[in-house]
Amino acid sequence: MNLPNFREIYRESRTEEEEKRIKNNSFYKFISFIALSLVFVHVRNKNFNIQT
């Protein structure tokens, strides 16, 4: 059974500008998640005097 390439179908339903905006948005959300995670770890370690 040969399944359709859903990623290609999804990509074809959007314009180049929409695709670029979605990629940039997801990239910035990922970077924000990593940055906030690092901040939380730093604050937790500082509050509990845990040495890393």
N, C-alpha and C positions, 0 to 999 in steps of 0.2 A: 504494500500500500504506500503510495507516494503522497506525502502531505505537502500542501502548499507552503511556500515560504512566507509566513505571516509577517515577518519583519519587513520584507520587501513590499508586501501589500500595504502595511501600515505606513511605510515611508512614502509610497506613491500617493497616498491620500492627502499629503501635506505639501505645501510649497517649500521652496528652498529656504525662504526667510523664516517660516514657521519652524522648520526643522532645526535651523541654526539657533533660534530663540529657545527652543525646548532643550537642546544640548547645552547651551550656555547656562540656562536656568538650573538644570540638574547638576552641572559641574559646580556652580556656586553654592547650591544647597549642600552638596557633598563636602566641599571645603569648609563651609560653616559648621557642619556637623563635626568634622575632625577638630576644628579649632575650639569649639565649645567643649568637646570631650576632653581636650588637653587642659583647658581652663578649669573644668570641674575636677580633674585629677590633681592639678596643681593646688587648688583651693582646699581640697580634701586633705592632701598631704600636709599642707601648711597648718590647717586647723587641728589635725591630730598628731602633729610633730612626727610624721612618718618619714624616714629617710629613704630616698630612692637612689 
